[in-house]
Amino acid sequence: MTLSYGTRPVEAVLFDLDDVLVPFHATAVWQWAWHPQGPVLGERKVHAAVRRSLKAWDRRRWQGVTGKQPPADLAALREHLADTLTAIAGHALPSEETEAVVRRMLRPSGEVASYPDVGRLLERLRAGGVRYGVVTPLPAESARWLLHRGGFPETLLLGSGDPPGPALPDRAAFRAAVERLGSPLERTAFVGDLFWSDVRAAARADLAAVLLDRYDAWPKVQAGRMTTLDALEATLAAGDPPGTAEGADGP
């Protein structure tokens, strides 16, 4: 395999973890975390709630990058998960129930689902000698557990949301992960599932960045967007910086 971002060679790929390599906001995950014994959650309702929640989380994280709010930390992540649960339920739940669901989301013990396109892509990367690793805003313990449950080596983890080091979407966090991966910054690509705080933030760190929009949350993004990892090579080769019809100054 030969990867390129336009005419720029790509020797390594950094992946966000949740909803890129491992399902995190999938209906089955929320079903297990909230109602493992039923009632069955409606797929369309969960997807609609998740799309709204992801856009709000993306906005919150981006505001941390631009200085409009403090950087989004692990407490903000837990708040995001609690807000998503409220959106799925359609009303606020008791605090004890919400906290229990958030804990289960961050350390799932149910069956971890998989994306069929992940295995196909990683095999192509391995065959082509392309290095890859994972960076995530999740706590390191959660990230390692998800990797383990998903059948991936925990050694793929190159950065997490744990203090005291910089965490995504801080520019220094992207660059630290690239350094650990051992690839030149200008020859490393990043794949994330949030438009502003993943893809735009990675581009600010000088990475070739593309959006994996599994939940169709950013349909107006005009370039650098894909809905499956099967399209990674073609999306990167197009060499188009991530662009959107929704405005260029942030959400």
N, C-alpha and C positions, 0 to 999 in steps of 0.2 A: 504494500500500500504506500502511495505517495500522497501526503496531505499538503495542501497549500491554501493560503488565504490570499486570493488573487495571485500575484506573482511571488508572494512571500512564503517561503517554505515553513511548514509546521512540523516540528519534531516531537511535540508532547501536547497532551490535552489534560486540562484540569476540569473536573466535573463537580458541580454541586451535587449533593447527595439526595436530599428529599425531593421526590417527584421528578428526578432526573434518572438516577440509577435504581432507586427503591421507592415504591409507592408510599406516600405519607398521608396525603389528604384524600386518598381514595375512599369511596363509600365503604368498602369492606373494612378499612382500618378504623373509620369512625364507628361503624357498626360494632366491631369488637370492643373498642374503647368505651363506648357508651351503653349499648344494649346488646351484649353478647348472646343473651337469651331471647331477644326480640323485644318489642315489635320491629319488623323489618323496615329499615330506612329506605325512603324512596330515592332512587338513583338521580333523577332529574332535580329533585329538591336539594340534595346534598351538593351536586355539581354547581347549581346556581349559587348556593350559599358559599361554597368554596371559592368560586370565581370572585365574588364580591369581597370576601375576606382577604384573598391573595392580593387584590389590587390595593386594599387598605393597608396591608402589611408592607407591600412594596413602597407605597407612599410614605409610611412611617419610617422605614429604613432609609429611604432617599433623603428625607428631611434631616436625618442624622448626619448624612454625608454633607448636605449643604449648610448645616449649622442652624436650621430652623428649629430643631429639637435636639436634645442630647442623643448621642449614638444609641441605637437600639441594642440593648443588652439582653441577657437571658431572662430578666424579669419582663421585659417588653415582649419577648418571644412567648412566655407563658400567658401574658395578657392576650396576645394574638390568638393563641389556641383557645383560650376561654371565650373570646369574642366569636370565634368560628363556631364553637359549640352552641352558643346562644343563637347564632344565625341559623344553624341546622335545626335546632329545637323550635325556633320561632318565638321563644320567650326565655327570660332569665331562669336559670336553675339554681337550687340552693348551693351556697358556696362550697359545702362539703362535697356535693356530688360533682361540681365543676372541677374542683381540685383533684378528685380521684380520677376523672377522665383525663385531665391534663397529664397526670403522672403516668397513666397507662399509655398515652400517646408518645411520651418521651422514653418509655421503656416497654415496648410491646412484647408480650409473651405469647400472643396468638400467632397463627401462621402468617408469615410475611410473604405477601404476594410478590410477583416479579413481572417485569416488562420483557416480552420476548425480544425486543429490539436491542436490549442491553447486551445480552450474550453474543448476539451476532456482531455487534460493533466491536466489543472488546476482543473477540477472536480476530477480527480484521486488523485491529491495532497491534495485537501481539504478533500476528503474522508479518506485519509490515515494519516491525521494530520501533513502533511509536510508543513512547512512554506515556503513562497516565497515572493520575492520582485524584484524590478527593479532598475538597475543602468545603466546610459547612458552617453556618452560624449555630448549629445545634450544639449542645454540650458534648464534650468528647465521649463521655460514657454512653450517651444515647447514640452517637454516631458509630462508635465501635460495635455496639449491640445490633444496630440496624445492618451494618456491614456483615457481621457474623451471621445474623438470622437470614440475610439475603444471599449467603453463600460466597461472600467476597472476603479476601484477606484483610484483616484489620490494619495491616501495614500500608494500605492505600491512603489512610487518613493522614493528610499533611497540614491540616489546620482546622480548628473548631472555635466555638464561641466562648470557650473557657478563658477567664482572665489568668494572668495579667497581660498577656500579649494582645496585639491588635486583632480584632475580629472583623469578618466581613460585615459590611462592604467597604471597610477602610482600605485605602489603596495599599497601605503597608502590609495588610493581611494577604492580599493577592500576591504581592511581590515576595513575601516570605515563603508562601507555598511554592511558588515557582523556583525559588532558590533551593528548597528542600527536594523538589522534583529533579533538580540538576539540569535544567534546560535553559537555554537563553530566553530572556523575556520576550524578545522580538520573534521568537520561533515557537511560542506557546499559545495555545488556544484555550478559551474557557467556554463551557456550556452551562448555562443557568436557566432557571424557569421563571424568574421575575425580570421584567423589562428594565426598570430603572435601577434598582438596587443590586441586581446581578449583572446584567449585560452592559448597561451604560456605565456602571461603576467599574467593571472589569476593563472596559475600553479606556476609561480614565487612567487606569494603571498600565496602559499601553499593551494590553492583551488583545489578540484577535478574538472577539466575543460573538457568540451566536445564542439565540433564544430558542429553547425547547418549550413550546407552548402546548403541553398535553391537555390542558383544560380549556383551550380556546379563550383565554382571558384577554389576549391582546390581538384581536383580529385585524386591527387597523395598522399594525406594524407592517411596514412596506418592504423591509429588507432584513436579511440576517435572521429570519424566523423559520422554524420548522416545527412540525407536529410529531415527528418520529426521529429517532436517532439513525434510522436507515438513510436519512437524507443528510447526514453530517458532512460527508465528503463534498457533495454538490453545494451545500449551503456555504461551507467555508470557501470553496473554490470560486464562488461568485465574487468574493472579496468585497461585498457591500457592507459598510458599517451599519449597525442596527439603527433603523430610522422609523419614525412613526408619523402618522397623520394627526396625532393627538397633541402635537406641539413639541418644541425642542428644549424647553427650559425646565422641565420637570413636571410631575403630576400635580 
